[in-house]
Amino acid sequence: MPKVEVPFDRYLRQATQALSSPGVLLASLDPAGRPNAMAIGWGTMGVAWGKPLYICLVRPSRYTYACIEATRDFTVNIPYPGQADEVMLCGTKSGRDLDKFAACGFTALPGAAIKSVGIAECGLIYECRVVHYNDIVPAHLAPEILSSAYASGDFHRCYFGEILRTLADEDFEQRFG
């Protein structure tokens, strides 16, 4: 199904709901230009500096971290509820060891505003260009977050991605539920 451009906040409820279950897919290109997808459950959308932003967290130990560092952009792909198995695979396997696009049967959809690709089979895609990043400062975290999310260290980098383009399937709202 062809995608259409929509305002970035048109499907905010669905994009936020997907973070909880099954998760969303962050896609980027590795330094060799191969697409990679990673499942994320932590992210947010909003406006800062007069720009629509998607803020996502990626640990330096993840393969995706090197991908974003190389391209300085990413896509956030909102899967349909029936794609939970694909999200699970992308959240449990590393792109260092597996071509997740091939394993999931994903089609790379070239970005118009960025280098990274979207996932054609997902219903909603945000094309984002990194405009800022911050590394988590352990001393600034609430103790309960520090102990529950970072018991082993490996603190996230927060990427602030300006949403340059938002694409959706024409029937996204009906199919998403």
Residue frames relative to the residue before (quaternion, step in Angstrom):
aa qw qx qy qz dx dy dz
M 1.0000 0.0000 0.0000 0.0000 0.00 0.00 0.00
P 0.4558 -0.6884 0.4826 0.2922 3.58 -0.89 0.88
K 0.3886 -0.7033 0.5515 0.2241 3.53 -1.20 0.66
V 0.1944 -0.7518 0.6189 0.1186 3.55 -1.24 0.58
E 0.4895 -0.6329 0.5027 0.3272 3.57 -1.15 0.57
V 0.0350 -0.7802 0.6244 -0.0158 3.53 -1.06 0.90
P 0.6124 -0.5159 0.4172 0.4299 3.60 -1.20 0.29
F 0.6112 -0.6071 0.3613 0.3568 3.60 -0.98 0.83
D 0.7577 0.3990 -0.2130 0.4703 3.61 1.01 -0.71
R 0.3676 0.7634 -0.4734 0.2408 3.60 1.23 0.09
Y 0.8043 0.2014 -0.0913 0.5515 3.60 0.94 -0.85
L 0.1181 0.8377 -0.5208 0.1145 3.57 1.04 0.80
R 0.6384 0.5297 -0.3341 0.4475 3.62 0.92 -0.83
Q 0.6881 0.4763 -0.2874 0.4659 3.59 0.84 -0.94
A 0.6529 0.5156 -0.3180 0.4547 3.59 0.96 -0.85
T 0.6647 0.4872 -0.2971 0.4823 3.58 1.01 -0.79
Q 0.6370 0.5315 -0.3186 0.4585 3.58 0.97 -0.84
A 0.6568 0.5317 -0.3135 0.4331 3.60 0.95 -0.85
L 0.5571 0.6067 -0.3994 0.4026 3.62 1.10 -0.54
S 0.6956 0.4769 -0.2742 0.4621 3.57 1.00 -0.82
S 0.7965 -0.1136 0.1183 0.5820 3.55 0.92 -0.84
P 0.5618 -0.2768 -0.7708 0.1168 1.61 -1.31 2.11
G 0.6428 -0.4019 0.3314 0.5616 3.58 1.31 -0.23
V 0.3508 -0.7092 0.5600 0.2458 3.56 -1.28 0.17
L 0.4138 -0.7142 0.5149 0.2314 3.55 -1.25 0.31
L 0.1982 -0.7490 0.6263 0.0865 3.52 -0.81 1.11
A 0.0594 -0.8183 0.5717 0.0032 3.59 -0.67 1.07
S 0.0321 0.7691 -0.6350 0.0653 3.50 -1.18 0.74
L 0.4422 -0.6478 0.5345 0.3148 3.53 -1.33 -0.10
D 0.4078 -0.6832 0.5330 0.2879 3.56 -1.01 0.73
P 0.7263 -0.4518 0.2762 0.4383 3.62 -1.20 0.22
A 0.6722 0.4671 -0.2996 0.4901 3.61 1.20 -0.41
G 0.5869 -0.6147 0.3543 0.3900 3.60 1.28 0.05
R 0.4967 0.6447 -0.4368 0.3833 3.61 1.25 0.23
P 0.4550 -0.6911 0.4796 0.2922 3.61 -0.93 0.80
N 0.0609 -0.7726 0.6320 0.0065 3.53 -1.17 0.71
A 0.1234 -0.7790 0.6112 0.0663 3.57 -1.11 0.71
M 0.0877 -0.7734 0.6276 0.0161 3.54 -1.11 0.82
A 0.3948 -0.6952 0.5428 0.2572 3.58 -0.97 0.80
I 0.0236 -0.7793 0.6260 0.0170 3.55 -1.05 0.81
G 0.1681 -0.7730 0.6042 0.0960 3.52 -1.22 0.64
W 0.6839 0.4024 -0.2719 0.5444 3.55 1.32 0.04
G 0.3922 0.6778 -0.5492 0.2919 3.54 -0.72 1.09
T 0.0778 -0.7910 0.6049 0.0488 3.52 -1.28 0.27
M 0.2440 -0.7419 0.6042 0.1578 3.52 -1.26 0.48
G 0.2230 0.7588 -0.5955 0.1407 3.51 -1.20 0.62
V 0.4867 -0.6300 0.5133 0.3205 3.52 -1.27 -0.43
A 0.1350 0.7408 -0.6511 0.0952 3.55 -1.02 0.92
W 0.8230 0.1644 -0.1552 0.5211 3.55 -1.12 0.70
G 0.6260 -0.5616 0.3300 0.4287 3.57 1.17 0.54
K 0.6364 0.5105 -0.3155 0.4846 3.58 1.29 0.31
P 0.4343 -0.6419 0.5436 0.3222 3.61 -1.08 0.60
L 0.0843 -0.8263 0.5568 -0.0122 3.57 -0.82 1.04
Y 0.1450 -0.6932 0.6898 0.1504 3.49 -1.36 0.48
I 0.1274 -0.7912 0.5967 0.0420 3.57 -0.70 1.10
C 0.0151 0.8032 -0.5927 0.0573 3.54 -0.69 1.13
L 0.3355 -0.7341 0.5637 0.1754 3.54 -1.25 0.54
V 0.0228 0.7904 -0.6095 0.0573 3.57 -0.86 1.02
R 0.3795 -0.7268 0.5296 0.2172 3.57 -0.86 0.99
P 0.5627 -0.6215 0.4267 0.3391 3.62 -1.02 0.76
S 0.6265 0.5504 -0.3466 0.4295 3.62 1.12 -0.49
R 0.6046 0.5826 -0.3515 0.4142 3.60 1.21 -0.36
Y 0.5880 -0.5839 0.4420 0.3435 3.54 -1.13 0.72
T 0.6161 0.5751 -0.3300 0.4252 3.57 1.03 -0.80
Y 0.5693 0.5996 -0.3814 0.4135 3.58 1.09 -0.65
A 0.6833 0.4687 -0.2841 0.4824 3.59 0.84 -0.95
C 0.6105 0.5529 -0.3480 0.4478 3.58 1.08 -0.68
I 0.6966 0.4559 -0.2808 0.4776 3.59 0.79 -0.98
E 0.6200 0.5370 -0.3482 0.4539 3.57 1.01 -0.73
A 0.6763 0.4951 -0.2913 0.4611 3.60 1.05 -0.73
T 0.7793 0.3569 -0.1860 0.4804 3.60 0.87 -0.92
R 0.2359 -0.7818 0.5240 0.2419 3.58 1.15 -0.71
D 0.7171 0.3210 -0.2710 0.5562 3.56 1.13 0.71
F 0.0480 -0.7826 0.6204 0.0192 3.57 -1.31 0.18
T 0.2699 -0.7035 0.6108 0.2432 3.54 -1.34 0.08
V 0.2265 -0.7062 0.6496 0.1672 3.51 -1.28 0.54
N 0.1169 -0.8192 0.5613 -0.0177 3.54 -0.63 1.25
I 0.2217 -0.7841 0.5706 0.1020 3.55 -0.69 1.13
P 0.2542 -0.7954 0.5329 0.1366 3.58 -0.45 1.22
Y 0.5231 -0.5765 0.5127 0.3623 3.52 -1.33 0.21
P 0.6694 -0.5189 0.3375 0.4107 3.63 -1.13 0.50
G 0.6681 0.5181 -0.3021 0.4405 3.63 1.04 -0.64
Q 0.6333 0.5388 -0.3294 0.4474 3.60 1.26 -0.01
A 0.2525 0.8065 -0.5022 0.1833 3.60 1.16 0.47
D 0.6288 0.5404 -0.3485 0.4371 3.63 0.99 -0.71
E 0.6529 0.5060 -0.3109 0.4702 3.58 1.00 -0.81
V 0.6353 0.5132 -0.3249 0.4770 3.57 1.00 -0.83
M 0.6429 0.5252 -0.3218 0.4553 3.59 0.95 -0.84
L 0.6472 0.5074 -0.3250 0.4670 3.59 0.91 -0.86
C 0.6913 0.4793 -0.2799 0.4627 3.59 0.89 -0.91
G 0.6856 0.4662 -0.2812 0.4833 3.58 1.23 -0.37
T 0.7467 0.3919 -0.2183 0.4912 3.59 1.21 -0.27
K 0.7118 0.3722 -0.2410 0.5447 3.61 1.25 -0.24
S 0.3764 -0.7215 0.5365 0.2235 3.56 -1.16 0.58
G 0.5149 -0.6394 0.4892 0.2947 3.53 -1.12 0.74
R 0.5109 0.6222 -0.4243 0.4144 3.58 1.26 -0.20
D 0.7900 0.3425 -0.1238 0.4932 3.55 1.09 -0.86
L 0.8036 0.2007 -0.0536 0.5578 3.58 1.18 -0.48
D 0.3622 -0.6659 0.6020 0.2510 3.55 -1.10 0.74
K 0.2315 -0.8243 0.5036 0.1158 3.57 -0.06 1.29
F 0.5798 0.5593 -0.3922 0.4441 3.60 1.09 -0.52
A 0.6759 0.4749 -0.2930 0.4813 3.60 0.90 -0.89
A 0.6679 0.5193 -0.3081 0.4351 3.60 0.87 -0.95
C 0.7407 0.3948 -0.2177 0.4981 3.60 1.06 -0.72
G 0.4441 -0.6903 0.4585 0.3406 3.58 1.24 -0.21
F 0.3514 0.7518 -0.4856 0.2747 3.58 1.15 0.59
T 0.2792 -0.7149 0.6190 0.1671 3.50 -1.24 0.67
A 0.3648 -0.7242 0.5421 0.2205 3.58 -0.81 1.01
L 0.1666 -0.7725 0.6093 0.0646 3.54 -0.76 1.11
P 0.3935 -0.7456 0.4739 0.2543 3.62 -0.37 1.18
G 0.4364 -0.6770 0.5291 0.2670 3.53 -1.06 0.81
A 0.3832 -0.7105 0.5392 0.2402 3.56 -1.13 0.64
A 0.7730 0.3441 -0.1638 0.5072 3.55 1.07 -0.76
I 0.7702 0.2594 -0.1167 0.5709 3.60 1.29 -0.32
K 0.6131 -0.5461 0.4232 0.3831 3.57 -1.33 0.15
S 0.6590 0.5396 -0.3161 0.4179 3.58 0.93 -0.92
V 0.4225 -0.7099 0.5187 0.2200 3.52 -1.28 0.52
G 0.3834 -0.6623 0.5846 0.2696 3.49 -1.35 0.34
I 0.4535 -0.6393 0.5394 0.3077 3.54 -1.35 0.05
A 0.4058 -0.7675 0.4453 0.2191 3.56 -0.32 1.29
E 0.6724 0.5195 -0.3015 0.4326 3.60 1.04 -0.74
C 0.5937 0.5363 -0.3761 0.4674 3.62 1.21 -0.21
G 0.5298 -0.6955 0.4077 0.2632 3.54 -1.07 0.77
L 0.7911 0.1623 -0.0549 0.5872 3.57 1.17 -0.56
I 0.0372 -0.8095 0.5849 -0.0344 3.58 -0.85 1.00
Y 0.1424 -0.7531 0.6380 0.0745 3.54 -1.00 0.95
E 0.2014 -0.7523 0.6160 0.1183 3.59 -0.80 1.01
C 0.0304 -0.8408 0.5366 -0.0644 3.56 -0.55 1.22
R 0.1883 -0.7463 0.6312 0.0961 3.54 -1.11 0.86
V 0.4486 -0.6943 0.4898 0.2770 3.58 -0.76 1.02
V 0.0849 -0.7999 0.5938 0.0180 3.55 -0.78 1.11
H 0.7809 0.0002 0.0016 0.6246 3.57 1.30 -0.24
Y 0.0049 0.7684 -0.6368 -0.0631 3.53 -1.29 0.30
N 0.1328 -0.7470 0.6473 0.0729 3.51 -1.32 0.53
D 0.3003 -0.6990 0.6080 0.2268 3.53 -1.15 0.59
I 0.5486 -0.6067 0.4610 0.3441 3.56 -1.04 0.81
V 0.2349 -0.7515 0.6040 0.1234 3.55 -0.98 0.93
P 0.4092 -0.7550 0.4487 0.2474 3.60 -0.27 1.22
A 0.6644 0.5248 -0.3127 0.4306 3.60 0.92 -0.83
H 0.6912 0.4742 -0.2767 0.4699 3.59 1.21 -0.40
L 0.5577 0.6190 -0.3837 0.3982 3.60 1.26 -0.06
A 0.5315 -0.5770 0.5091 0.3541 3.53 -1.19 0.60
P 0.6027 -0.6103 0.3684 0.3585 3.62 -0.93 0.82
E 0.6660 0.5061 -0.3238 0.4420 3.61 0.93 -0.78
I 0.6388 0.4901 -0.3314 0.4917 3.62 1.09 -0.59
L 0.6232 0.5467 -0.3320 0.4500 3.57 0.97 -0.83
S 0.7316 0.4315 -0.2483 0.4658 3.59 0.84 -0.95
S 0.7259 0.4378 -0.2679 0.4579 3.60 0.98 -0.68
A 0.7822 0.3487 -0.1814 0.4833 3.62 0.91 -0.83
Y 0.8095 0.2503 -0.0999 0.5216 3.58 1.17 -0.52
A 0.1524 0.8239 -0.5310 0.1267 3.57 1.04 0.71
S 0.7639 0.3352 -0.1912 0.5173 3.60 1.05 -0.68
G 0.5949 -0.5410 0.3783 0.4586 3.59 1.22 0.17
D 0.5825 0.6084 -0.4180 0.3403 3.59 -0.97 -0.88
F 0.0569 0.8445 -0.5233 0.0986 3.55 0.73 1.17
H 0.5394 -0.6673 0.4315 0.2784 3.53 -1.02 0.89
R 0.2845 -0.6312 0.6728 0.2607 3.44 -1.48 0.19
C 0.2686 -0.7418 0.5950 0.1534 3.58 -0.97 0.90
Y 0.1514 -0.7863 0.5965 0.0547 3.54 -0.67 1.14
F 0.2066 -0.7451 0.6252 0.1058 3.54 -0.89 1.01
G 0.0504 -0.8267 0.5600 -0.0178 3.56 -0.32 1.27
E 0.3368 -0.7128 0.5755 0.2175 3.55 -0.71 1.04
I 0.3439 -0.7286 0.5564 0.2031 3.57 -0.78 1.05
L 0.1675 -0.8250 0.5377 0.0468 3.54 -0.37 1.29
R 0.7923 -0.0062 0.0420 0.6086 3.56 1.15 -0.64
T 0.1113 -0.7707 0.6253 0.0515 3.55 -1.08 0.80
L 0.0843 -0.7983 0.5963 -0.0044 3.54 -0.82 1.10
A 0.0084 -0.7941 0.6077 -0.0084 3.55 -1.08 0.74
D 0.5260 -0.5527 0.5248 0.3774 3.51 -1.28 0.42
E 0.5894 -0.6003 0.4032 0.3601 3.58 -1.02 0.74
D 0.7588 0.3319 -0.1805 0.5306 3.59 1.08 -0.70
F 0.1984 0.8311 -0.5046 0.1234 3.61 1.19 0.43
E 0.6811 0.5068 -0.3105 0.4276 3.59 0.75 -1.01
Q 0.6738 0.4857 -0.3003 0.4690 3.61 0.92 -0.82
R 0.7131 0.4588 -0.2641 0.4597 3.58 0.90 -0.88
F 0.6488 0.5244 -0.3279 0.4433 3.58 1.06 -0.67
G 0.4186 -0.7248 0.4519 0.3085 3.57 1.04 -0.74
